Amino acid sequence: MNLEDTRFAFGENWQRFLAILTDEQISAAEASLKSMLNCNSLEGLRLLDAGSGSGLFSLAARRAGAIVHSFDFDPNSVACTQRLREKYFPDDPHWTIEQGSVLDKDYLSRLGLFDIVYSWGVLHHTGHMWQALDNIIPLVEPEGKLFIAIYNDAGKSSKYWWFIKRLYNRNRFLRPFLIGYALLTTRSGWIIRGVFKGRPLEKWRQYGKKSRGMSAWHDLIDWVGGFPYEYAKPEEVFDCVVGRGGRLVRLRTMAGGTGCNEFVFAMDRSGK
């Protein structure tokens, strides 16, 4: 069984997510993007969305004024991004969408340089995380920003979830049970605390407002199924990017959990 046989259908999950996407979630996504980049507007800046997924953050960047180039390896994810452009920015010359891979150096070499290279929760799903990171760093303009999110290395817990994710993609019969297991282990605390407050589903319903405009259910499916799956300690990501000319300007960690650590680097030497 090769990598393609065990790869999670990311784009199919994002297509279902778009069916429930609200304007409130889009606004939350835009706010979270501006917050991490420490700006009020992206007007006139060129942003590369490397692995656009649902297309939500390409849309958020375009709403914030950026000139956006989106690409994704998964054709269904490309279709998601195109769907959002058609709905919110039809025939927009400042938003380009293509199918491509962060592992394809020939493709990347044709894109040029960008003020912001954004790749949230993507590189660790390629099967070659460090190569993918190496490939996108040179696409950042001098003094431009690299905004990435990579799963935290939580030791034994991360190794355990690697096996769960691989099993999810290898055995369709077990998927409902694994989703139930993930729901119990990652979300039950929300419900229990909510019960004591008399609002058992409050955090679930508020998830999109506080979690980058995403969906609790679709993020859960992405978590339990997301394979290939790699992870790194924050200092490993730091050393990699700083060694290639980066300067860390913003960091948000999972404090030991298995979720994504977020990094914003300024590339002081053109990523070289």
C-alpha positions, -999 to 999 in steps of 0.1 A, spaced: 0 0 0 16 33 -11 13 68 1 -16 77 -22 -36 47 -9 -35 61 26 -38 98 19 -68 115 35 -93 131 12 -88 166 25 -107 183 -3 -138 162 2 -139 172 38 -135 209 29 -163 207 3 -187 196 31 -173 224 53 -182 250 27 -218 239 28 -221 253 63 -197 283 61 -212 315 74 -203 352 69 -195 352 107 -169 325 102 -154 344 72 -150 375 94 -134 354 121 -109 340 97 -100 374 84 -96 388 119 -73 359 129 -51 364 98 -47 401 106 -40 394 142 -12 369 136 3 392 109 -1 422 133 -18 444 107 -51 461 100 -50 456 62 -31 436 35 -39 462 8 -17 457 -22 5 429 -7 11 397 -27 1 367 -6 7 331 -16 -17 305 0 4 274 -3 -21 246 2 -54 266 2 -76 237 14 -112 251 18 -101 284 3 -113 302 35 -80 320 42 -75 329 5 -109 346 8 -99 362 41 -67 375 26 -85 389 -5 -111 406 17 -82 422 36 -69 437 3 -42 412 -7 -34 401 -42 -38 364 -38 -23 333 -55 -38 301 -42 -28 266 -50 -34 231 -37 -24 195 -45 -59 182 -40 -82 190 -70 -113 191 -47 -95 217 -26 -88 237 -57 -125 234 -65 -134 247 -30 -112 278 -35 -126 284 -69 -161 282 -55 -154 309 -29 -139 332 -55 -169 327 -78 -193 335 -50 -174 365 -34 -150 378 -60 -162 367 -94 -138 374 -124 -113 390 -100 -79 395 -116 -62 398 -82 -70 362 -72 -54 334 -90 -61 298 -83 -41 268 -96 -34 231 -88 1 226 -77 23 211 -50 47 225 -24 70 195 -34 72 206 -71 101 229 -73 95 236 -110 60 248 -103 71 269 -74 100 285 -94 74 300 -118 54 318 -91 78 346 -83 82 363 -48 55 372 -23 52 397 5 35 369 25 38 332 21 10 315 41 8 277 47 -13 268 76 -15 231 85 -3 219 51 34 211 51 30 182 77 5 165 54 28 162 23 48 132 35 80 153 31 75 182 56 111 195 58 115 194 20 82 213 16 93 240 41 127 243 23 108 248 -10 85 276 1 110 297 21 127 311 -11 93 325 -23 93 352 4 103 387 -6 132 403 14 116 415 46 85 396 36 67 373 60 64 335 62 33 324 82 32 286 88 15 262 112 29 228 119 17 200 142 35 200 176 57 170 185 40 159 217 61 128 221 43 95 225 9 111 219 19 122 184 33 88 176 0 72 188 -21 95 166 1 87 136 -11 51 139 -47 61 144 -46 83 113 -30 57 92 -56 31 103 -84 55 95 -73 57 59 -66 20 55 -98 7 69 -131 22 60 -150 -1 84 -132 14 114 -137 50 105 -169 56 125 -153 40 156 -122 61 152 -142 93 148 -161 84 180 -129 78 198 -115 111 186 -147 128 197 -144 113 232 -107 120 236 -106 156 222 -140 171 227 -157 154 257 -141 179 281 -159 207 264 -193 190 269 -186 180 305 -176 215 315 -206 229 295 -230 205 314 -219 221 347 -227 255 332 -260 243 319 -248 249 283 -233 215 272 -229 224 235 -218 261 240 -181 256 231 -190 234 201 -213 261 187 -189 289 194 -159 271 179 -160 290 146 -158 323 163 -127 314 183 -110 290 161 -101 309 129 -136 306 115 -133 268 112 -159 241 121 -156 219 151 -169 188 133 -149 193 101 -117 200 121 -123 168 141 -126 148 108 -95 165 95 -76 157 127 -85 120 130 -81 114 92 -53 138 83 -26 116 68 3 118 59 11 132 93 43 147 106 51 169 135 80 190 149 91 206 181 89 245 180 127 247 183 131 225 152 110 247 131 127 278 145 162 264 138 152 254 103 138 288 92 163 310 111 191 290 95 177 301 61 175 338 69 143 340 90 137 361 121 108 350 144 83 378 150 53 359 163 48 325 179 17 307 193 23 272 206 1 244 217 18 243 252 26 206 248 -5 195 230 -8 178 196 -23 207 177 -6 232 154 21 257 166 19 289 146 50 308 134 54 341 117 89 348 104 104 379 87 128 368 60 158 391 64 180 376 36 155 367 9 151 333 25 187 324 16 
